[in-house]
């Protein structure tokens, strides 16, 4: 190979790499068009399996999690199970007095067991993650040692941009408390990747599959990440929603997840909406539209 041939070979190789690295940038422009003129703070982190398929908007901004932290809690619970501290079959009991304390919070578990019950950790995890149950969440926080234990675990595995101060009961007792349970879109994507790729054997094979299945079974947020995707699209995700305060402000409406393409490929997506004066439908549409743009980008990329 002559020097001239080597030069042109290297030139076209670098040109190809540079071209690929730019392909995701039009997606940023499309997302910014969706966010234009919206009275909301929106953080977005998108990451494919290739290094250049990464996009972030406000992704290092501290954002309130709301129920997104139930995914983090589930990881901490399963890690303690892997340590042998208890099992998925371990029974936790709660009585009617406990149930009554959660009358004002969303809880299908409370509705199923209005007088209290003995419930397995496995069932509590399913209610807490798939259904975003608040009573189940706080029973699991109590089991593992409280929010500070979960936060410490996350810091130990390398997720630094996060704070978990309050359980659900305390978080919902004061509007300002949600802002102390914060994370970033970068950090949630990082955790999703750490979990899904099961780096350093984060969880045992059995518990990894267990959590992946219940994330795929999430029933909340049908109009968020899943809103504009094909009905048969597979998404392993966790939502969080604050509702509105008396001034009409939404503290948080979030959805984070792993989106699987028809060919088996996937990408990570975290969309956190905070301090929004838009109505609930608009907030959901923001997430749905951004998710669809990301889906189309990765789908078209795979088909090329």
Phi, psi and omega per residue, in radians:
X1 nan 2.223 -3.113
X2 -1.318 2.785 3.085
X3 -0.966 -0.653 -3.139
X4 -1.132 -0.707 3.138
X5 -1.140 -0.728 3.111
X6 -1.063 -0.738 -3.130
X7 -1.048 -0.870 -3.109
X8 -1.161 -0.576 3.104
X9 -1.123 -0.791 3.117
X10 -1.160 -0.674 -3.127
X11 -1.065 -0.831 -3.110
X12 -1.241 -0.502 3.074
X13 -1.164 -0.822 3.120
X14 -1.157 -0.645 3.124
X15 -1.112 -0.669 3.127
X16 -1.160 -0.772 3.122
X17 -1.086 -0.768 -3.128
X18 -1.099 -0.724 -3.139
X19 -1.094 -0.754 3.131
X20 -1.110 -0.662 -3.091
X21 -1.153 -0.403 -3.096
X22 -1.572 -0.233 -2.950
X23 -1.114 -0.477 -3.104
X24 -1.430 -0.260 -3.065
X25 -1.104 -0.638 3.058
X26 -1.030 -0.482 3.088
X27 -1.108 -0.656 3.091
X28 -1.053 -0.771 -3.141
X29 -1.100 -0.695 3.135
X30 -1.153 -0.696 3.114
X31 -1.159 -0.756 3.130
X32 -1.079 -0.536 3.077
X33 -1.161 -0.655 3.102
X34 -1.155 -0.685 -3.070
X35 -1.401 -0.269 -3.077
X36 -0.997 2.297 3.068
X37 1.196 0.206 3.096
X38 -1.546 2.370 3.127
X39 -1.530 1.288 -3.087
X40 -2.855 2.665 2.975
X41 -1.724 2.138 -3.071
X42 -2.175 2.216 3.079
X43 -1.947 2.318 -3.082
X44 -2.300 2.333 2.988
X45 -2.348 2.182 3.124
X46 -2.207 2.329 -3.135
X47 -2.546 2.120 3.042
X48 -1.611 -2.927 -3.107
X49 -1.492 -0.200 3.078
X50 -1.768 2.559 -3.040
X51 -1.024 -0.645 -3.068
X52 -1.393 -0.124 3.131
X53 -1.593 0.976 -3.114
X54 -2.252 2.311 -3.136
X55 -2.469 2.416 3.122
X56 -2.494 2.477 3.058
X57 -2.358 2.063 -3.094
X58 0.964 0.481 -2.962
X59 -1.323 -0.141 3.066
X60 -1.838 0.135 -3.124
X61 -1.424 2.410 3.096
X62 -1.237 2.170 -3.088
X63 -2.271 2.450 3.103
X64 -1.155 2.411 -3.058
X65 -1.500 -0.664 -2.893
X66 0.917 -2.412 -2.960
X67 -1.266 -0.064 3.024
X68 -0.952 -0.543 -3.082
X69 -1.193 -0.132 3.079
X70 -1.213 -0.458 2.993
X71 -1.155 -0.784 3.120
X72 -1.079 -0.753 3.110
X73 -1.062 -0.766 -3.131
X74 -1.048 -0.691 3.090
X75 -1.070 -0.765 -3.133
X76 -1.131 -0.693 3.104
X77 -1.082 -0.833 -3.090
X78 -1.197 -0.547 3.073
X79 -1.132 -0.703 3.105
X80 -1.202 -0.563 3.041
X81 -1.114 -0.752 3.106
X82 -1.098 -0.480 3.085
X83 -1.363 -0.144 3.123
X84 1.520 0.248 -3.100
X85 -1.278 -0.536 3.053
X86 -2.869 -3.037 -3.083
X87 -2.286 2.995 3.067
X88 -1.110 -0.443 -3.139
X89 -1.476 -0.162 -3.133
X90 -0.988 2.348 -3.086
X91 -1.687 2.332 3.013
X92 -1.988 2.405 -3.117
X93 -1.932 2.547 3.012
X94 -2.518 2.552 -3.066
X95 -1.877 -3.089 -3.091
X96 -1.131 -0.584 3.097
X97 -1.049 -0.702 3.100
X98 -1.151 -0.777 3.131
X99 -1.015 -0.767 -3.079
X100 -1.120 -0.501 3.126
X101 -1.183 -0.302 -3.089
X102 -1.925 0.330 -3.106
X103 -1.058 -0.535 -3.077
X104 -1.598 -0.013 -3.127
X105 -1.952 2.670 3.141
X106 -1.162 2.201 -3.131
X107 -2.836 1.662 3.005
X108 -1.051 -0.494 3.107
X109 -1.112 -0.741 3.105
X110 -1.096 -0.690 -3.141
X111 -1.187 -0.592 3.133
X112 -1.297 -0.632 -3.091
X113 -2.176 1.211 -3.060
X114 -1.142 -0.351 3.126
X115 -1.754 0.054 -3.049
X116 1.646 3.000 -3.091
X117 -3.035 3.020 2.901
X118 -1.795 2.147 -3.035
X119 -2.281 2.444 -3.133
X120 -1.273 2.741 3.070
X121 -1.043 -0.671 3.135
X122 -1.031 -0.791 -3.137
X123 -1.167 -0.690 3.112
X124 -1.100 -0.695 3.114
X125 -1.117 -0.722 3.130
X126 -1.113 -0.790 3.105
X127 -1.110 -0.751 -3.046
X128 -1.191 -0.744 -3.077
X129 -1.530 -0.996 -3.053
X130 -1.188 -0.650 -3.083
X131 -1.868 -0.072 3.141
X132 1.017 0.786 -3.098
X133 -1.317 2.274 -3.072
X134 -1.427 -0.652 3.077
X135 -1.139 -0.817 3.107
X136 -1.035 -0.688 3.117
X137 -0.999 -0.869 -3.053
X138 -1.270 -0.490 3.021
X139 -1.128 -0.667 3.119
X140 -1.262 -0.651 3.050
X141 -1.028 -0.762 3.136
X142 -1.095 -0.674 -3.125
X143 -1.096 -0.749 -3.044
X144 -1.523 -0.198 3.092
X145 2.034 0.092 3.051
X146 1.846 2.942 -3.125
X147 -0.963 -0.642 -3.102
X148 -1.122 -0.559 3.106
X149 -1.204 -0.719 3.117
X150 -1.134 -0.764 3.114
X151 -1.071 -0.772 3.130
X152 -1.057 -0.734 3.112
X153 -1.054 -0.780 -3.132
X154 -1.116 -0.695 3.086
X155 -1.111 -0.667 -3.133
X156 -1.125 -0.590 -3.122
X157 -1.585 0.117 2.996
X158 1.803 0.077 3.101
X159 -1.637 1.683 -3.007
X160 -1.606 -0.581 -3.058
X161 -1.477 1.245 -3.128
X162 -2.822 2.561 3.007
X163 -2.443 2.237 3.060
X164 -2.154 1.870 -3.027
X165 -1.880 -0.701 -3.013
X166 -2.057 2.553 2.924
X167 -1.368 -3.102 -3.066
X168 -1.112 -0.776 -3.081
X169 -1.036 -0.780 -3.138
X170 -1.313 -0.638 3.125
X171 -1.084 -0.698 -3.091
X172 -1.443 -0.074 -3.128
X173 -1.409 -0.280 -3.105
X174 -2.618 2.201 -3.074
X175 -0.954 -0.645 -3.075
X176 -1.237 -0.362 -3.069
X177 -1.121 -0.521 -3.100
X178 -1.069 -0.502 -3.098
X179 -1.305 -0.238 3.076
X180 -1.563 -0.241 2.966
X181 -1.710 1.468 -2.977
X182 -2.102 2.840 2.983
X183 -2.679 -3.037 3.023
X184 -2.130 2.793 3.097
X185 -1.133 -0.604 3.062
X186 -1.057 -0.774 -3.074
X187 -1.179 -0.657 3.130
X188 -1.206 -0.668 3.048
X189 -1.113 -0.699 3.115
X190 -1.054 -0.742 -3.130
X191 -1.222 -0.708 3.085
X192 -1.010 -0.758 -3.141
X193 -1.184 -0.751 3.126
X194 -1.044 -0.741 3.117
X195 -1.186 -0.948 -2.990
X196 -1.124 -0.702 3.123
X197 -1.410 -0.130 3.099
X198 0.865 0.856 -3.107
X199 -1.102 2.455 -3.140
X200 0.953 0.542 -3.131
X201 0.872 0.990 -3.134
X202 -0.923 -0.764 3.074
X203 -2.286 2.763 3.019
X204 -1.088 2.765 -3.131
X205 -0.974 -0.737 -3.102
X206 -1.151 -0.799 -3.098
X207 -1.275 -0.546 3.054
X208 -1.079 -0.815 -3.135
X209 -1.176 -0.646 3.123
X210 -1.031 -0.842 -3.109
X211 -1.227 -0.676 3.114
X212 -1.048 -0.723 -3.130
X213 -1.127 -0.730 -3.107
X214 -1.323 -0.454 3.007
X215 -1.174 -0.685 3.090
X216 -1.172 -0.423 -3.124
X217 -1.581 0.130 -3.141
X218 -0.962 2.252 -3.109
X219 -1.800 -0.221 3.109
X220 -1.461 2.819 3.052
X221 1.223 0.556 -3.119
X222 -1.127 -0.362 3.134
X223 -1.796 0.159 -3.136
X224 -1.727 -1.943 -3.128
X225 -0.947 -0.746 -3.077
X226 -1.372 -0.178 -2.941
X227 -0.909 -0.779 -3.080
X228 -1.984 0.099 3.109
X229 -1.412 2.816 3.060
X230 -0.958 2.556 -3.062
X231 -1.037 -0.505 -3.111
X232 -1.621 0.123 3.118
X233 -1.110 2.450 3.128
X234 -1.730 2.155 3.139
X235 -2.340 2.191 3.019
X236 -1.757 1.889 -2.960
X237 -2.577 2.924 3.084
X238 -2.429 2.351 -3.077
X239 -1.873 2.945 3.033
X240 -2.718 2.399 -3.081
X241 -2.603 2.296 -3.114
X242 -1.597 -0.344 -2.888
X243 1.307 -2.976 -3.128
X244 -1.940 2.632 3.033
X245 -1.580 -3.032 -3.060
X246 -1.145 -0.392 3.119
X247 -1.534 0.024 3.132
X248 1.454 0.276 -3.117
X249 -1.595 2.285 3.000
X250 -1.615 2.055 -3.140
X251 -1.218 -0.716 -3.121
X252 -2.743 2.399 2.895
X253 -2.465 1.883 -2.935
X254 -2.216 2.712 2.971
X255 -2.673 2.224 3.091
X256 -2.242 2.533 -3.133
X257 -3.079 3.114 3.045
X258 -1.922 2.118 -3.084
X259 -1.854 2.173 -3.077
X260 -1.776 2.263 3.126
X261 -1.490 2.819 -3.100
X262 -1.011 -0.486 -3.104
X263 -1.515 0.082 3.122
X264 1.693 -0.209 3.064
X265 -1.281 3.055 -3.056
X266 -2.778 2.891 3.006
X267 -2.570 2.770 3.134
X268 -1.728 2.476 -3.058
X269 -2.540 2.179 3.054
X270 -2.226 2.137 3.106
X271 -2.246 2.032 -3.085
X272 -2.087 2.075 -3.139
X273 -1.909 2.248 -3.095
X274 -2.419 2.753 3.074
X275 0.824 0.882 -3.085
X276 -1.739 2.319 3.017
X277 -1.711 0.073 3.060
X278 -1.317 2.812 3.088
X279 -1.318 2.931 -3.044
X280 -1.062 -0.680 3.132
X281 -1.072 -0.747 3.139
X282 -1.142 -0.735 3.113
X283 -1.057 -0.750 3.110
X284 -1.142 -0.684 -3.139
X285 -1.140 -0.615 3.067
X286 -0.977 -0.848 -3.127
X287 -1.158 -0.771 -3.109
X288 -1.104 -0.741 -3.106
X289 -1.199 -0.727 3.108
X290 -1.123 -0.715 3.135
X291 -1.096 -0.723 3.136
X292 -1.156 -0.690 3.095
X293 -1.074 -0.749 3.121
X294 -1.140 -0.749 3.094
X295 -0.995 -0.851 -3.120
X296 -1.102 -0.693 3.131
X297 -1.065 -0.909 -3.086
X298 -1.229 -0.592 3.111
X299 -1.154 -0.800 3.117
X300 -1.134 -0.630 3.128
X301 -1.104 -0.733 -3.127
X302 -1.224 -0.484 -3.094
X303 -1.456 -0.239 -3.136
X304 -1.286 nan nan
